[in-house]
Amino acid sequence: MKASELDKKFDAGEEDILDQFDLSKVEKPNYDIKRVNVDFPSWMINSLDQEAKRLGVPRQSIIKIWISERLDKEKVLHRA
């Protein structure tokens, strides 16, 4: 299918265009996982756990989100 045909189907809402893709080969660039160990004081773990419980997500998710947000913020600050 040509890109123009795909665009028309998407714009018309005719069908789920994801059926047109082979999702088994999708890759996320720079998304290889590397494990790290970080030691946190117990008060910090308790605070992380409270926030994770409030949001209904695992502790690891809170840590990843907050670090990602901070890295994005730093990237913007250093571009100026």
PDB file with SEQRES, HELIX, SHEET and CRYST1 records, atoms N, CA, C and O in Angstrom:
SEQRES   1 A   80  MET LYS ALA SER GLU LEU ASP LYS LYS PHE ASP ALA GLY          
SEQRES   2 A   80  GLU GLU ASP ILE LEU ASP GLN PHE ASP LEU SER LYS VAL          
SEQRES   3 A   80  GLU LYS PRO ASN TYR ASP ILE LYS ARG VAL ASN VAL ASP          
SEQRES   4 A   80  PHE PRO SER TRP MET ILE ASN SER LEU ASP GLN GLU ALA          
SEQRES   5 A   80  LYS ARG LEU GLY VAL PRO ARG GLN SER ILE ILE LYS ILE          
SEQRES   6 A   80  TRP ILE SER GLU ARG LEU ASP LYS GLU LYS VAL LEU HIS          
SEQRES   7 A   80  ARG ALA                                                      
HELIX    1 AA1 ALA A    3  ALA A   12  1                                  10    
HELIX    2 AA2 ILE A   17  GLN A   20  5                                   4    
HELIX    3 AA3 LEU A   23  LYS A   25  5                                   3    
HELIX    4 AA4 SER A   42  LEU A   55  1                                  14    
HELIX    5 AA5 ARG A   59  ARG A   79  1                                  21    
CRYST1    1.000    1.000    1.000  90.00  90.00  90.00 P 1           1          
ATOM      1  N   MET A   1       0.845  -1.169   0.000  1.00  0.00           N  
ATOM      2  CA  MET A   1       0.000   0.000   0.000  1.00  0.00           C  
ATOM      3  C   MET A   1       0.894   1.236   0.000  1.00  0.00           C  
ATOM      4  O   MET A   1       1.895   1.290   0.714  1.00  0.00           O  
ATOM      5  N   LYS A   2       0.532   2.202  -0.787  1.00  0.00           N  
ATOM      6  CA  LYS A   2       1.271   3.451  -0.837  1.00  0.00           C  
ATOM      7  C   LYS A   2       0.936   4.311   0.371  1.00  0.00           C  
ATOM      8  O   LYS A   2      -0.140   4.188   0.956  1.00  0.00           O  
ATOM      9  N   ALA A   3       1.863   5.178   0.734  1.00  0.00           N  
ATOM     10  CA  ALA A   3       1.660   6.054   1.886  1.00  0.00           C  
ATOM     11  C   ALA A   3       0.429   6.932   1.700  1.00  0.00           C  
ATOM     12  O   ALA A   3      -0.294   7.186   2.663  1.00  0.00           O  
ATOM     13  N   SER A   4       0.183   7.391   0.500  1.00  0.00           N  
ATOM     14  CA  SER A   4      -0.987   8.248   0.247  1.00  0.00           C  
ATOM     15  C   SER A   4      -2.289   7.486   0.503  1.00  0.00           C  
ATOM     16  O   SER A   4      -3.249   8.050   1.027  1.00  0.00           O  
ATOM     17  N   GLU A   5      -2.319   6.197   0.128  1.00  0.00           N  
ATOM     18  CA  GLU A   5      -3.501   5.369   0.389  1.00  0.00           C  
ATOM     19  C   GLU A   5      -3.706   5.182   1.894  1.00  0.00           C  
ATOM     20  O   GLU A   5      -4.828   5.249   2.396  1.00  0.00           O  
ATOM     21  N   LEU A   6      -2.604   4.948   2.595  1.00  0.00           N  
ATOM     22  CA  LEU A   6      -2.674   4.775   4.041  1.00  0.00           C  
ATOM     23  C   LEU A   6      -3.180   6.054   4.698  1.00  0.00           C  
ATOM     24  O   LEU A   6      -4.017   6.004   5.600  1.00  0.00           O  
ATOM     25  N   ASP A   7      -2.674   7.198   4.249  1.00  0.00           N  
ATOM     26  CA  ASP A   7      -3.136   8.489   4.778  1.00  0.00           C  
ATOM     27  C   ASP A   7      -4.627   8.671   4.579  1.00  0.00           C  
ATOM     28  O   ASP A   7      -5.323   9.134   5.482  1.00  0.00           O  
ATOM     29  N   LYS A   8      -5.125   8.310   3.405  1.00  0.00           N  
ATOM     30  CA  LYS A   8      -6.558   8.452   3.109  1.00  0.00           C  
ATOM     31  C   LYS A   8      -7.390   7.580   4.042  1.00  0.00           C  
ATOM     32  O   LYS A   8      -8.406   8.024   4.576  1.00  0.00           O  
ATOM     33  N   LYS A   9      -6.951   6.325   4.237  1.00  0.00           N  
ATOM     34  CA  LYS A   9      -7.689   5.419   5.125  1.00  0.00           C  
ATOM     35  C   LYS A   9      -7.693   5.949   6.558  1.00  0.00           C  
ATOM     36  O   LYS A   9      -8.710   5.898   7.250  1.00  0.00           O  
ATOM     37  N   PHE A  10      -6.539   6.460   6.991  1.00  0.00           N  
ATOM     38  CA  PHE A  10      -6.451   7.002   8.350  1.00  0.00           C  
ATOM     39  C   PHE A  10      -7.363   8.208   8.501  1.00  0.00           C  
ATOM     40  O   PHE A  10      -8.139   8.289   9.453  1.00  0.00           O  
ATOM     41  N   ASP A  11      -7.272   9.142   7.566  1.00  0.00           N  
ATOM     42  CA  ASP A  11      -8.077  10.363   7.634  1.00  0.00           C  
ATOM     43  C   ASP A  11      -9.573  10.073   7.575  1.00  0.00           C  
ATOM     44  O   ASP A  11     -10.368  10.764   8.211  1.00  0.00           O  
ATOM     45  N   ALA A  12      -9.959   9.039   6.803  1.00  0.00           N  
ATOM     46  CA  ALA A  12     -11.370   8.687   6.667  1.00  0.00           C  
ATOM     47  C   ALA A  12     -11.866   7.847   7.838  1.00  0.00           C  
ATOM     48  O   ALA A  12     -13.071   7.671   8.015  1.00  0.00           O  
ATOM     49  N   GLY A  13     -10.934   7.327   8.638  1.00  0.00           N  
ATOM     50  CA  GLY A  13     -11.320   6.475   9.759  1.00  0.00           C  
ATOM     51  C   GLY A  13     -11.956   5.179   9.296  1.00  0.00           C  
ATOM     52  O   GLY A  13     -12.742   4.574  10.025  1.00  0.00           O  
ATOM     53  N   GLU A  14     -11.620   4.747   8.079  1.00  0.00           N  
ATOM     54  CA  GLU A  14     -12.234   3.562   7.483  1.00  0.00           C  
ATOM     55  C   GLU A  14     -11.938   2.282   8.250  1.00  0.00           C  
ATOM     56  O   GLU A  14     -12.810   1.430   8.419  1.00  0.00           O  
ATOM     57  N   GLU A  15     -10.714   2.157   8.706  1.00  0.00           N  
ATOM     58  CA  GLU A  15     -10.321   0.908   9.351  1.00  0.00           C  
ATOM     59  C   GLU A  15      -9.169   1.173  10.308  1.00  0.00           C  
ATOM     60  O   GLU A  15      -8.592   2.260  10.337  1.00  0.00           O  
ATOM     61  N   ASP A  16      -8.860   0.169  11.072  1.00  0.00           N  
ATOM     62  CA  ASP A  16      -7.707   0.250  11.957  1.00  0.00           C  
ATOM     63  C   ASP A  16      -6.459   0.093  11.107  1.00  0.00           C  
ATOM     64  O   ASP A  16      -6.169  -1.001  10.621  1.00  0.00           O  
ATOM     65  N   ILE A  17      -5.718   1.178  10.925  1.00  0.00           N  
ATOM     66  CA  ILE A  17      -4.556   1.117  10.034  1.00  0.00           C  
ATOM     67  C   ILE A  17      -3.420   0.278  10.603  1.00  0.00           C  
ATOM     68  O   ILE A  17      -2.498  -0.082   9.871  1.00  0.00           O  
ATOM     69  N   LEU A  18      -3.467  -0.042  11.902  1.00  0.00           N  
ATOM     70  CA  LEU A  18      -2.411  -0.877  12.476  1.00  0.00           C  
ATOM     71  C   LEU A  18      -2.372  -2.254  11.827  1.00  0.00           C  
ATOM     72  O   LEU A  18      -1.344  -2.931  11.845  1.00  0.00           O  
ATOM     73  N   ASP A  19      -3.511  -2.664  11.249  1.00  0.00           N  
ATOM     74  CA  ASP A  19      -3.541  -3.951  10.551  1.00  0.00           C  
ATOM     75  C   ASP A  19      -2.613  -3.945   9.336  1.00  0.00           C  
ATOM     76  O   ASP A  19      -2.272  -5.007   8.816  1.00  0.00           O  
ATOM     77  N   GLN A  20      -2.209  -2.780   8.888  1.00  0.00           N  
ATOM     78  CA  GLN A  20      -1.369  -2.648   7.705  1.00  0.00           C  
ATOM     79  C   GLN A  20       0.128  -2.762   8.024  1.00  0.00           C  
ATOM     80  O   GLN A  20       0.963  -2.734   7.119  1.00  0.00           O  
ATOM     81  N   PHE A  21       0.460  -2.891   9.308  1.00  0.00           N  
ATOM     82  CA  PHE A  21       1.857  -2.909   9.723  1.00  0.00           C  
ATOM     83  C   PHE A  21       2.241  -4.246  10.333  1.00  0.00           C  
ATOM     84  O   PHE A  21       1.409  -4.922  10.938  1.00  0.00           O  
ATOM     85  N   ASP A  22       3.498  -4.625  10.173  1.00  0.00           N  
ATOM     86  CA  ASP A  22       4.045  -5.808  10.819  1.00  0.00           C  
ATOM     87  C   ASP A  22       4.661  -5.354  12.141  1.00  0.00           C  
ATOM     88  O   ASP A  22       5.824  -4.953  12.181  1.00  0.00           O  
ATOM     89  N   LEU A  23       3.884  -5.418  13.215  1.00  0.00           N  
ATOM     90  CA  LEU A  23       4.315  -4.915  14.515  1.00  0.00           C  
ATOM     91  C   LEU A  23       5.333  -5.822  15.202  1.00  0.00           C  
ATOM     92  O   LEU A  23       5.913  -5.443  16.220  1.00  0.00           O  
ATOM     93  N   SER A  24       5.550  -7.011  14.655  1.00  0.00           N  
ATOM     94  CA  SER A  24       6.527  -7.916  15.269  1.00  0.00           C  
ATOM     95  C   SER A  24       7.957  -7.409  15.104  1.00  0.00           C  
ATOM     96  O   SER A  24       8.866  -7.876  15.790  1.00  0.00           O  
ATOM     97  N   LYS A  25       8.155  -6.461  14.205  1.00  0.00           N  
ATOM     98  CA  LYS A  25       9.499  -5.946  13.939  1.00  0.00           C  
ATOM     99  C   LYS A  25       9.698  -4.523  14.449  1.00  0.00           C  
ATOM    100  O   LYS A  25      10.691  -3.875  14.117  1.00  0.00           O  
ATOM    101  N   VAL A  26       8.768  -4.043  15.244  1.00  0.00           N  
ATOM    102  CA  VAL A  26       8.878  -2.686  15.774  1.00  0.00           C  
ATOM    103  C   VAL A  26       9.999  -2.634  16.802  1.00  0.00           C  
ATOM    104  O   VAL A  26      10.104  -3.501  17.669  1.00  0.00           O  
ATOM    105  N   GLU A  27      10.828  -1.615  16.696  1.00  0.00           N  
ATOM    106  CA  GLU A  27      11.916  -1.416  17.647  1.00  0.00           C  
ATOM    107  C   GLU A  27      11.851  -0.007  18.204  1.00  0.00           C  
ATOM    108  O   GLU A  27      11.439   0.925  17.514  1.00  0.00           O  
ATOM    109  N   LYS A  28      12.255   0.139  19.440  1.00  0.00           N  
ATOM    110  CA  LYS A  28      12.355   1.451  20.062  1.00  0.00           C  
ATOM    111  C   LYS A  28      13.824   1.834  20.098  1.00  0.00           C  
ATOM    112  O   LYS A  28      14.609   1.185  20.790  1.00  0.00           O  
ATOM    113  N   PRO A  29      14.215   2.871  19.368  1.00  0.00           N  
ATOM    114  CA  PRO A  29      15.632   3.254  19.393  1.00  0.00           C  
ATOM    115  C   PRO A  29      16.065   3.701  20.781  1.00  0.00           C  
ATOM    116  O   PRO A  29      15.312   4.360  21.498  1.00  0.00           O  
ATOM    117  N   ASN A  30      17.274   3.339  21.146  1.00  0.00           N  
ATOM    118  CA  ASN A  30      17.844   3.694  22.455  1.00  0.00           C  
ATOM    119  C   ASN A  30      17.009   3.174  23.621  1.00  0.00           C  
ATOM    120  O   ASN A  30      16.947   3.808  24.675  1.00  0.00           O  
ATOM    121  N   TYR A  31      16.368   2.025  23.435  1.00  0.00           N  
ATOM    122  CA  TYR A  31      15.518   1.495  24.493  1.00  0.00           C  
ATOM    123  C   TYR A  31      16.003   0.146  25.003  1.00  0.00           C  
ATOM    124  O   TYR A  31      15.222  -0.633  25.548  1.00  0.00           O  
ATOM    125  N   ASP A  32      17.285  -0.130  24.827  1.00  0.00           N  
ATOM    126  CA  ASP A  32      17.797  -1.365  25.394  1.00  0.00           C  
ATOM    127  C   ASP A  32      17.866  -1.181  26.918  1.00  0.00           C  
ATOM    128  O   ASP A  32      18.290  -0.136  27.410  1.00  0.00           O  
ATOM    129  N   ILE A  33      17.454  -2.181  27.626  1.00  0.00           N  
ATOM    130  CA  ILE A  33      17.337  -2.105  29.078  1.00  0.00           C  
ATOM    131  C   ILE A  33      18.677  -2.444  29.724  1.00  0.00           C  
ATOM    132  O   ILE A  33      19.333  -3.419  29.357  1.00  0.00           O  
ATOM    133  N   LYS A  34      19.063  -1.626  30.681  1.00  0.00           N  
ATOM    134  CA  LYS A  34      20.257  -1.886  31.490  1.00  0.00           C  
ATOM    135  C   LYS A  34      19.850  -1.793  32.952  1.00  0.00           C  
ATOM    136  O   LYS A  34      19.215  -0.826  33.374  1.00  0.00           O  
ATOM    137  N   ARG A  35      20.213  -2.783  33.697  1.00  0.00           N  
ATOM    138  CA  ARG A  35      19.866  -2.835  35.117  1.00  0.00           C  
ATOM    139  C   ARG A  35      20.896  -2.066  35.931  1.00  0.00           C  
ATOM    140  O   ARG A  35      22.101  -2.194  35.715  1.00  0.00           O  
ATOM    141  N   VAL A  36      20.403  -1.264  36.871  1.00  0.00           N  
ATOM    142  CA  VAL A  36      21.280  -0.555  37.800  1.00  0.00           C  
ATOM    143  C   VAL A  36      20.773  -0.783  39.221  1.00  0.00           C  
ATOM    144  O   VAL A  36      19.582  -1.000  39.446  1.00  0.00           O  
ATOM    145  N   ASN A  37      21.680  -0.732  40.152  1.00  0.00           N  
ATOM    146  CA  ASN A  37      21.322  -0.840  41.561  1.00  0.00           C  
ATOM    147  C   ASN A  37      21.588   0.495  42.221  1.00  0.00           C  
ATOM    148  O   ASN A  37      22.671   1.063  42.083  1.00  0.00           O  
ATOM    149  N   VAL A  38      20.605   0.990  42.935  1.00  0.00           N  
ATOM    150  CA  VAL A  38      20.734   2.268  43.628  1.00  0.00           C  
ATOM    151  C   VAL A  38      20.283   2.068  45.070  1.00  0.00           C  
ATOM    152  O   VAL A  38      19.226   1.492  45.325  1.00  0.00           O  
ATOM    153  N   ASP A  39      21.077   2.538  45.991  1.00  0.00           N  
ATOM    154  CA  ASP A  39      20.707   2.454  47.402  1.00  0.00           C  
ATOM    155  C   ASP A  39      20.024   3.762  47.812  1.00  0.00           C  
ATOM    156  O   ASP A  39      20.556   4.851  47.595  1.00  0.00           O  
ATOM    157  N   PHE A  40      18.832   3.631  48.409  1.00  0.00           N  
ATOM    158  CA  PHE A  40      18.080   4.778  48.897  1.00  0.00           C  
ATOM    159  C   PHE A  40      17.915   4.665  50.405  1.00  0.00           C  
ATOM    160  O   PHE A  40      17.803   3.557  50.929  1.00  0.00           O  
ATOM    161  N   PRO A  41      17.897   5.787  51.111  1.00  0.00           N  
ATOM    162  CA  PRO A  41      17.585   5.728  52.540  1.00  0.00           C  
ATOM    163  C   PRO A  41      16.130   5.288  52.732  1.00  0.00           C  
ATOM    164  O   PRO A  41      15.283   5.497  51.863  1.00  0.00           O  
ATOM    165  N   SER A  42      15.865   4.683  53.872  1.00  0.00           N  
ATOM    166  CA  SER A  42      14.523   4.121  54.120  1.00  0.00           C  
ATOM    167  C   SER A  42      13.422   5.168  54.060  1.00  0.00           C  
ATOM    168  O   SER A  42      12.313   4.867  53.617  1.00  0.00           O  
ATOM    169  N   TRP A  43      13.707   6.416  54.504  1.00  0.00           N  
ATOM    170  CA  TRP A  43      12.663   7.443  54.452  1.00  0.00           C  
ATOM    171  C   TRP A  43      12.262   7.728  53.003  1.00  0.00           C  
ATOM    172  O   TRP A  43      11.102   8.028  52.717  1.00  0.00           O  
ATOM    173  N   MET A  44      13.242   7.630  52.087  1.00  0.00           N  
ATOM    174  CA  MET A  44      12.957   7.887  50.679  1.00  0.00           C  
ATOM    175  C   MET A  44      12.120   6.746  50.085  1.00  0.00           C  
ATOM    176  O   MET A  44      11.191   6.985  49.312  1.00  0.00           O  
ATOM    177  N   ILE A  45      12.455   5.521  50.450  1.00  0.00           N  
ATOM    178  CA  ILE A  45      11.677   4.365  49.994  1.00  0.00           C  
ATOM    179  C   ILE A  45      10.241   4.475  50.490  1.00  0.00           C  
ATOM    180  O   ILE A  45       9.299   4.216  49.741  1.00  0.00           O  
ATOM    181  N   ASN A  46      10.073   4.861  51.758  1.00  0.00           N  
ATOM    182  CA  ASN A  46       8.725   5.021  52.310  1.00  0.00           C  
ATOM    183  C   ASN A  46       7.937   6.074  51.538  1.00  0.00           C  
ATOM    184  O   ASN A  46       6.761   5.875  51.235  1.00  0.00           O  
ATOM    185  N   SER A  47       8.579   7.186  51.224  1.00  0.00           N  
ATOM    186  CA  SER A  47       7.907   8.244  50.459  1.00  0.00           C  
ATOM    187  C   SER A  47       7.564   7.779  49.046  1.00  0.00           C  
ATOM    188  O   SER A  47       6.477   8.055  48.540  1.00  0.00           O  
ATOM    189  N   LEU A  48       8.493   7.080  48.422  1.00  0.00           N  
ATOM    190  CA  LEU A  48       8.228   6.540  47.084  1.00  0.00           C  
ATOM    191  C   LEU A  48       7.059   5.555  47.109  1.00  0.00           C  
ATOM    192  O   LEU A  48       6.196   5.576  46.232  1.00  0.00           O  
ATOM    193  N   ASP A  49       7.046   4.702  48.118  1.00  0.00           N  
ATOM    194  CA  ASP A  49       5.970   3.718  48.237  1.00  0.00           C  
ATOM    195  C   ASP A  49       4.617   4.387  48.463  1.00  0.00           C  
ATOM    196  O   ASP A  49       3.611   3.945  47.907  1.00  0.00           O  
ATOM    197  N   GLN A  50       4.579   5.429  49.259  1.00  0.00           N  
ATOM    198  CA  GLN A  50       3.326   6.151  49.484  1.00  0.00           C  
ATOM    199  C   GLN A  50       2.806   6.767  48.194  1.00  0.00           C  
ATOM    200  O   GLN A  50       1.617   6.679  47.886  1.00  0.00           O  
ATOM    201  N   GLU A  51       3.707   7.390  47.445  1.00  0.00           N  
ATOM    202  CA  GLU A  51       3.307   8.010  46.180  1.00  0.00           C  
ATOM    203  C   GLU A  51       2.882   6.955  45.161  1.00  0.00           C  
ATOM    204  O   GLU A  51       1.912   7.150  44.429  1.00  0.00           O  
ATOM    205  N   ALA A  52       3.600   5.851  45.115  1.00  0.00           N  
ATOM    206  CA  ALA A  52       3.243   4.769  44.204  1.00  0.00           C  
ATOM    207  C   ALA A  52       1.869   4.202  44.549  1.00  0.00           C  
ATOM    208  O   ALA A  52       1.062   3.927  43.661  1.00  0.00           O  
ATOM    209  N   LYS A  53       1.610   4.031  45.832  1.00  0.00           N  
ATOM    210  CA  LYS A  53       0.307   3.516  46.260  1.00  0.00           C  
ATOM    211  C   LYS A  53      -0.801   4.499  45.904  1.00  0.00           C  
ATOM    212  O   LYS A  53      -1.871   4.096  45.447  1.00  0.00           O  
ATOM    213  N   ARG A  54      -0.544   5.791  46.114  1.00  0.00           N  
ATOM    214  CA  ARG A  54      -1.539   6.819  45.800  1.00  0.00           C  
ATOM    215  C   ARG A  54      -1.895   6.799  44.311  1.00  0.00           C  
ATOM    216  O   ARG A  54      -3.055   6.972  43.937  1.00  0.00           O  
ATOM    217  N   LEU A  55      -0.882   6.587  43.471  1.00  0.00           N  
ATOM    218  CA  LEU A  55      -1.104   6.579  42.027  1.00  0.00           C  
ATOM    219  C   LEU A  55      -1.482   5.204  41.480  1.00  0.00           C  
ATOM    220  O   LEU A  55      -1.904   5.081  40.330  1.00  0.00           O  
ATOM    221  N   GLY A  56      -1.330   4.175  42.307  1.00  0.00           N  
ATOM    222  CA  GLY A  56      -1.672   2.820  41.873  1.00  0.00           C  
ATOM    223  C   GLY A  56      -0.683   2.238  40.873  1.00  0.00           C  
ATOM    224  O   GLY A  56      -1.067   1.511  39.957  1.00  0.00           O  
ATOM    225  N   VAL A  57       0.590   2.562  41.058  1.00  0.00           N  
ATOM    226  CA  VAL A  57       1.636   2.048  40.180  1.00  0.00           C  
ATOM    227  C   VAL A  57       2.774   1.486  41.029  1.00  0.00           C  
ATOM    228  O   VAL A  57       2.858   1.789  42.219  1.00  0.00           O  
ATOM    229  N   PRO A  58       3.645   0.680  40.443  1.00  0.00           N  
ATOM    230  CA  PRO A  58       4.789   0.171  41.200  1.00  0.00           C  
ATOM    231  C   PRO A  58       5.814   1.263  41.503  1.00  0.00           C  
ATOM    232  O   PRO A  58       5.893   2.267  40.796  1.00  0.00           O  
ATOM    233  N   ARG A  59       6.576   1.059  42.536  1.00  0.00           N  
ATOM    234  CA  ARG A  59       7.635   2.003  42.928  1.00  0.00           C  
ATOM    235  C   ARG A  59       8.564   2.296  41.756  1.00  0.00           C  
ATOM    236  O   ARG A  59       8.923   3.449  41.520  1.00  0.00           O  
ATOM    237  N   GLN A  60       8.948   1.268  41.030  1.00  0.00           N  
ATOM    238  CA  GLN A  60       9.877   1.434  39.911  1.00  0.00           C  
ATOM    239  C   GLN A  60       9.327   2.424  38.873  1.00  0.00           C  
ATOM    240  O   GLN A  60      10.088   3.181  38.271  1.00  0.00           O  
ATOM    241  N   SER A  61       8.026   2.415  38.672  1.00  0.00           N  
ATOM    242  CA  SER A  61       7.418   3.341  37.711  1.00  0.00           C  
ATOM    243  C   SER A  61       7.587   4.782  38.144  1.00  0.00           C  
ATOM    244  O   SER A  61       7.891   5.649  37.325  1.00  0.00           O  
ATOM    245  N   ILE A  62       7.391   5.042  39.424  1.00  0.00           N  
ATOM    246  CA  ILE A  62       7.568   6.401  39.952  1.00  0.00           C  
ATOM    247  C   ILE A  62       9.010   6.858  39.727  1.00  0.00           C  
ATOM    248  O   ILE A  62       9.249   7.977  39.271  1.00  0.00           O  
ATOM    249  N   ILE A  63       9.949   6.003  40.042  1.00  0.00           N  
ATOM    250  CA  ILE A  63      11.360   6.357  39.888  1.00  0.00           C  
ATOM    251  C   ILE A  63      11.674   6.655  38.424  1.00  0.00           C  
ATOM    252  O   ILE A  63      12.320   7.659  38.124  1.00  0.00           O  
ATOM    253  N   LYS A  64      11.225   5.798  37.517  1.00  0.00           N  
ATOM    254  CA  LYS A  64      11.497   6.006  36.096  1.00  0.00           C  
ATOM    255  C   LYS A  64      10.865   7.301  35.589  1.00  0.00           C  
ATOM    256  O   LYS A  64      11.506   8.071  34.874  1.00  0.00           O  
ATOM    257  N   ILE A  65       9.620   7.534  35.957  1.00  0.00           N  
ATOM    258  CA  ILE A  65       8.920   8.740  35.499  1.00  0.00           C  
ATOM    259  C   ILE A  65       9.625   9.986  36.006  1.00  0.00           C  
ATOM    260  O   ILE A  65       9.876  10.912  35.234  1.00  0.00           O  
ATOM    261  N   TRP A  66       9.946  10.021  37.286  1.00  0.00           N  
ATOM    262  CA  TRP A  66      10.569  11.218  37.851  1.00  0.00           C  
ATOM    263  C   TRP A  66      11.957  11.473  37.266  1.00  0.00           C  
ATOM    264  O   TRP A  66      12.314  12.618  36.989  1.00  0.00           O  
ATOM    265  N   ILE A  67      12.728  10.425  37.079  1.00  0.00           N  
ATOM    266  CA  ILE A  67      14.053  10.612  36.482  1.00  0.00           C  
ATOM    267  C   ILE A  67      13.913  11.082  35.035  1.00  0.00           C  
ATOM    268  O   ILE A  67      14.648  11.967  34.595  1.00  0.00           O  
ATOM    269  N   SER A  68      12.983  10.500  34.304  1.00  0.00           N  
ATOM    270  CA  SER A  68      12.751  10.905  32.921  1.00  0.00           C  
ATOM    271  C   SER A  68      12.341  12.374  32.834  1.00  0.00           C  
ATOM    272  O   SER A  68      12.846  13.117  31.993  1.00  0.00           O  
ATOM    273  N   GLU A  69      11.423  12.785  33.707  1.00  0.00           N  
ATOM    274  CA  GLU A  69      10.986  14.186  33.726  1.00  0.00           C  
ATOM    275  C   GLU A  69      12.158  15.117  34.005  1.00  0.00           C  
ATOM    276  O   GLU A  69      12.289  16.163  33.369  1.00  0.00           O  
ATOM    277  N   ARG A  70      12.996  14.745  34.939  1.00  0.00           N  
ATOM    278  CA  ARG A  70      14.141  15.582  35.290  1.00  0.00           C  
ATOM    279  C   ARG A  70      15.144  15.668  34.146  1.00  0.00           C  
ATOM    280  O   ARG A  70      15.677  16.740  33.857  1.00  0.00           O  
ATOM    281  N   LEU A  71      15.397  14.539  33.500  1.00  0.00           N  
ATOM    282  CA  LEU A  71      16.322  14.539  32.374  1.00  0.00           C  
ATOM    283  C   LEU A  71      15.790  15.391  31.221  1.00  0.00           C  
ATOM    284  O   LEU A  71      16.552  16.108  30.574  1.00  0.00           O  
ATOM    285  N   ASP A  72      14.479  15.311  30.964  1.00  0.00           N  
ATOM    286  CA  ASP A  72      13.876  16.157  29.928  1.00  0.00           C  
ATOM    287  C   ASP A  72      14.010  17.632  30.273  1.00  0.00           C  
ATOM    288  O   ASP A  72      14.309  18.456  29.408  1.00  0.00           O  
ATOM    289  N   LYS A  73      13.788  17.960  31.540  1.00  0.00           N  
ATOM    290  CA  LYS A  73      13.904  19.349  31.989  1.00  0.00           C  
ATOM    291  C   LYS A  73      15.339  19.850  31.817  1.00  0.00           C  
ATOM    292  O   LYS A  73      15.556  20.966  31.347  1.00  0.00           O  
ATOM    293  N   GLU A  74      16.306  19.032  32.194  1.00  0.00           N  
ATOM    294  CA  GLU A  74      17.710  19.420  32.062  1.00  0.00           C  
ATOM    295  C   GLU A  74      18.089  19.600  30.597  1.00  0.00           C  
ATOM    296  O   GLU A  74      18.851  20.503  30.251  1.00  0.00           O  
ATOM    297  N   LYS A  75      17.558  18.743  29.748  1.00  0.00           N  
ATOM    298  CA  LYS A  75      17.849  18.839  28.322  1.00  0.00           C  
ATOM    299  C   LYS A  75      17.364  20.180  27.768  1.00  0.00           C  
ATOM    300  O   LYS A  75      18.057  20.819  26.976  1.00  0.00           O  
ATOM    301  N   VAL A  76      16.181  20.595  28.186  1.00  0.00           N  
ATOM    302  CA  VAL A  76      15.622  21.878  27.737  1.00  0.00           C  
ATOM    303  C   VAL A  76      16.459  23.031  28.285  1.00  0.00           C  
ATOM    304  O   VAL A  76      16.750  23.981  27.559  1.00  0.00           O  
ATOM    305  N   LEU A  77      16.848  22.958  29.555  1.00  0.00           N  
ATOM    306  CA  LEU A  77      17.624  24.029  30.156  1.00  0.00           C  
ATOM    307  C   LEU A  77      18.986  24.199  29.491  1.00  0.00           C  
ATOM    308  O   LEU A  77      19.487  25.317  29.372  1.00  0.00           O  
ATOM    309  N   HIS A  78      19.580  23.099  29.061  1.00  0.00           N  
ATOM    310  CA  HIS A  78      20.933  23.173  28.501  1.00  0.00           C  
ATOM    311  C   HIS A  78      20.937  23.507  27.006  1.00  0.00           C  
ATOM    312  O   HIS A  78      21.996  23.769  26.435  1.00  0.00           O  
ATOM    313  N   ARG A  79      19.775  23.499  26.377  1.00  0.00           N  
ATOM    314  CA  ARG A  79      19.687  23.893  24.967  1.00  0.00           C  
ATOM    315  C   ARG A  79      19.758  25.402  24.817  1.00  0.00           C  
ATOM    316  O   ARG A  79      20.207  25.916  23.793  1.00  0.00           O  
ATOM    317  N   ALA A  80      19.312  26.104  25.844  1.00  0.00           N  
ATOM    318  CA  ALA A  80      19.242  27.575  25.756  1.00  0.00           C  
ATOM    319  C   ALA A  80      20.586  28.224  25.770  1.00  0.00           C  
ATOM    320  O   ALA A  80      20.680  29.450  25.703  1.00  0.00           O  
TER     321      ALA A  80                                                      
END                                                                             
